Amino acid sequence: MLNFSPQELTAEEKKKLLIGSVIPRPIALVSTISGAGIVNVAPFSYFNIVTYDPPMLSIAVQRVGGEHKDTARNIYENKEAVVQMVDRDNVEATNKASAPVGAEQSELDIANFTPVDSKVIHVPGIDETKVRYETKLYNSVVIYNEQNIPTADILLLKVKHYHIDEAIYHHGYINPAKLNAVSRLAGNDYAEIGKMFTMERPKM
């Protein structure tokens, strides 16, 4: 077994070990609105469920040179976001939305996504997704590195409304094969859901 301390590794080496081993990671496609009314759309694989009571999701948005990315800045300003699941049908367009563009330009145009009105928040969702969660900012944590420079924002997003495609929904459950979600690996690699198996938890 190889052993490393963080002090022995460069920032890039630490990143490669983490994103190469913490896999597969689900991908959120997050839409937000800027103060100027520009719709921002961006994917994040530092994303997961926090709890279901209340329903809560988390995304971690990395900073660049200590500065917020558009998604984090918009959520801090407007307290709202729509979180969508990335699947095999929309992953190519999602990848286009990850292109670095200025805050004055919307990724809707780059990815050819179709905005759709939300029910309880002002931020639009993306019509080309099978699952959408309208959310509001519940809390946030700023992460600092050893030089006391802010490097990331952990955003806790409380779900205020659910949108589920009828084609993947059955008696209260999501059909994973029909959702066909994709996940992030390292580098430029992604994965689809492969072989599934069932294992019951031990009972007391």
C-alpha positions as CSV (number, residue, x, y, z in Angstrom):
1,M,0.0,0.0,0.0
2,L,1.4,3.4,-1.0
3,N,1.3,6.2,1.5
4,F,1.4,9.9,1.1
5,S,0.9,13.0,3.2
6,P,-0.8,16.0,1.6
7,Q,2.5,18.0,2.1
8,E,4.3,15.5,-0.2
9,L,1.9,16.1,-3.1
10,T,1.3,19.0,-5.4
11,A,-2.2,20.4,-5.8
12,E,-2.6,18.6,-9.1
13,E,-1.4,15.3,-7.6
14,K,-3.9,15.6,-4.8
15,K,-6.7,16.3,-7.3
16,K,-5.8,13.3,-9.5
17,L,-5.8,10.9,-6.6
18,L,-9.2,12.1,-5.3
19,I,-11.0,12.3,-8.7
20,G,-9.5,9.0,-9.8
21,S,-10.6,7.1,-6.8
22,V,-13.8,8.7,-5.6
23,I,-15.8,7.3,-8.5
24,P,-18.3,7.2,-10.0
25,R,-19.6,10.7,-9.2
26,P,-23.1,11.8,-10.2
27,I,-23.3,14.9,-12.2
28,A,-25.6,17.9,-11.5
29,L,-26.5,20.3,-14.2
30,V,-27.1,23.5,-12.3
31,S,-29.0,26.5,-13.7
32,T,-28.9,29.9,-12.0
33,I,-29.6,33.6,-12.8
34,S,-27.2,36.5,-12.5
35,G,-28.1,39.9,-11.2
36,A,-28.2,41.1,-14.8
37,G,-30.8,38.3,-15.7
38,I,-28.3,36.1,-17.5
39,V,-29.1,32.4,-17.2
40,N,-26.0,30.4,-16.3
41,V,-25.8,26.6,-16.8
42,A,-22.9,24.5,-15.6
43,P,-22.2,20.8,-14.6
44,F,-20.7,19.8,-11.3
45,S,-19.6,16.3,-10.2
46,Y,-18.8,17.4,-6.6
47,F,-22.4,16.8,-5.9
48,N,-24.6,14.5,-3.8
49,I,-27.6,14.1,-1.5
50,V,-27.2,15.5,2.0
51,T,-30.5,14.3,3.6
52,Y,-34.1,13.7,2.6
53,D,-35.7,15.3,5.8
54,P,-35.7,18.0,4.7
55,P,-34.7,17.1,1.1
56,M,-31.3,18.6,0.6
57,L,-28.6,18.5,-2.1
58,S,-25.0,19.7,-2.0
59,I,-22.7,21.0,-4.7
60,A,-19.1,22.1,-4.2
61,V,-18.0,24.9,-6.6
62,Q,-14.3,25.4,-7.0
63,R,-13.0,28.9,-7.0
64,V,-10.5,30.3,-9.5
65,G,-7.8,32.5,-7.9
66,G,-10.0,32.9,-4.8
67,E,-12.8,34.3,-6.9
68,H,-16.3,32.8,-7.3
69,K,-17.5,31.0,-10.4
70,D,-20.7,32.3,-11.9
71,T,-22.8,29.5,-10.3
72,A,-21.7,30.2,-6.8
73,R,-21.9,34.0,-7.2
74,N,-25.4,33.7,-8.6
75,I,-26.6,31.4,-5.8
76,Y,-25.2,33.7,-3.2
77,E,-26.9,36.7,-4.8
78,N,-30.3,35.2,-5.6
79,K,-30.5,32.2,-3.2
80,E,-32.0,29.9,-5.9
81,A,-30.9,27.2,-8.3
82,V,-32.4,24.4,-10.4
83,V,-30.4,21.1,-10.0
84,Q,-30.8,18.6,-12.9
85,M,-29.5,15.1,-13.4
86,V,-27.2,14.5,-16.3
87,D,-28.0,11.4,-18.4
88,R,-26.9,9.8,-21.6
89,D,-29.3,11.8,-23.6
90,N,-28.1,15.2,-22.5
91,V,-24.4,14.6,-21.6
92,E,-23.0,15.9,-24.9
93,A,-24.9,19.2,-24.5
94,T,-23.9,19.3,-20.8
95,N,-20.3,19.1,-21.9
96,K,-20.7,22.0,-24.2
97,A,-22.1,24.0,-21.2
98,S,-18.8,23.5,-19.3
99,A,-17.0,25.7,-21.8
100,P,-15.4,28.8,-20.1
101,V,-17.5,31.8,-21.1
102,G,-17.9,35.3,-19.6
103,A,-20.6,36.1,-17.1
104,E,-22.4,38.1,-19.7
105,Q,-23.0,35.1,-22.0
106,S,-25.5,32.3,-21.3
107,E,-24.5,28.6,-21.8
108,L,-28.1,28.1,-23.0
109,D,-27.0,29.4,-26.4
110,I,-23.8,27.3,-26.5
111,A,-25.5,24.0,-25.5
112,N,-28.8,24.7,-27.3
113,F,-30.7,23.9,-24.1
114,T,-34.3,24.9,-23.8
115,P,-35.3,26.9,-20.7
116,V,-38.5,25.9,-19.0
117,D,-40.3,27.9,-16.2
118,S,-40.0,26.7,-12.7
119,K,-43.0,26.4,-10.3
120,V,-41.8,28.1,-7.1
121,I,-38.5,29.9,-7.9
122,H,-37.5,32.4,-10.6
123,V,-34.6,30.3,-12.1
124,P,-35.6,28.3,-15.2
125,G,-34.9,24.6,-15.5
126,I,-33.6,22.8,-18.6
127,D,-36.3,21.0,-20.6
128,E,-33.8,18.4,-21.9
129,T,-33.5,16.7,-18.5
130,K,-35.5,13.9,-16.9
131,V,-35.2,15.1,-13.3
132,R,-35.2,18.7,-12.0
133,Y,-35.1,20.0,-8.5
134,E,-36.0,23.5,-7.7
135,T,-33.9,24.6,-4.8
136,K,-33.1,27.5,-2.5
137,L,-29.9,28.1,-0.6
138,Y,-30.1,26.6,2.9
139,N,-26.5,27.2,4.0
140,S,-22.9,27.4,2.7
141,V,-19.4,26.8,3.8
142,V,-16.2,28.4,2.4
143,I,-13.2,26.1,2.2
144,Y,-9.7,27.6,2.7
145,N,-6.3,26.1,1.8
146,E,-3.2,26.2,4.0
147,Q,-2.4,29.7,2.7
148,N,-5.8,30.9,3.9
149,I,-7.0,31.4,0.3
150,P,-10.7,30.5,-0.3
151,T,-10.7,27.6,-2.8
152,A,-14.3,26.3,-2.9
153,D,-17.8,26.9,-1.7
154,I,-20.0,24.1,-0.4
155,L,-23.6,25.0,-1.1
156,L,-26.4,23.2,0.6
157,L,-29.6,23.5,-1.5
158,K,-33.0,22.7,0.0
159,V,-35.4,21.1,-2.5
160,K,-38.6,23.2,-2.9
161,H,-40.2,21.3,-5.9
162,Y,-39.6,18.1,-7.8
163,H,-40.0,17.5,-11.6
164,I,-39.8,13.8,-12.7
165,D,-40.3,12.6,-16.2
166,E,-43.2,10.2,-16.3
167,A,-41.2,7.8,-18.5
168,I,-38.8,7.0,-15.6
169,Y,-41.3,7.1,-12.7
170,H,-43.1,3.9,-11.5
171,H,-45.2,3.8,-8.2
172,G,-43.0,6.2,-6.3
173,Y,-39.7,4.9,-7.6
174,I,-37.2,6.0,-10.3
175,N,-36.3,3.4,-12.9
176,P,-32.4,3.7,-13.0
177,A,-32.2,2.1,-16.5
178,K,-34.7,4.5,-18.0
179,L,-33.1,7.5,-16.2
180,N,-29.7,6.3,-17.7
181,A,-27.7,8.7,-15.6
182,V,-24.1,9.1,-16.4
183,S,-21.3,9.7,-13.9
184,R,-17.9,11.4,-13.9
185,L,-14.6,9.6,-13.6
186,A,-11.2,11.3,-14.0
187,G,-9.9,13.3,-16.9
188,N,-12.3,13.2,-19.9
189,D,-13.8,9.9,-18.9
190,Y,-17.5,9.2,-18.0
191,A,-19.5,6.1,-17.2
192,E,-22.9,4.7,-17.7
193,I,-24.7,2.5,-15.2
194,G,-23.5,-1.1,-15.9
195,K,-24.2,-4.3,-14.1
196,M,-26.4,-3.9,-11.1
197,F,-26.9,-6.3,-8.1
198,T,-29.0,-6.5,-5.0
199,M,-27.8,-7.1,-1.4
200,E,-29.9,-6.9,1.7
201,R,-28.7,-5.1,4.7
202,P,-28.1,-7.1,7.9
203,K,-31.1,-7.1,10.3
204,M,-30.9,-6.9,14.1
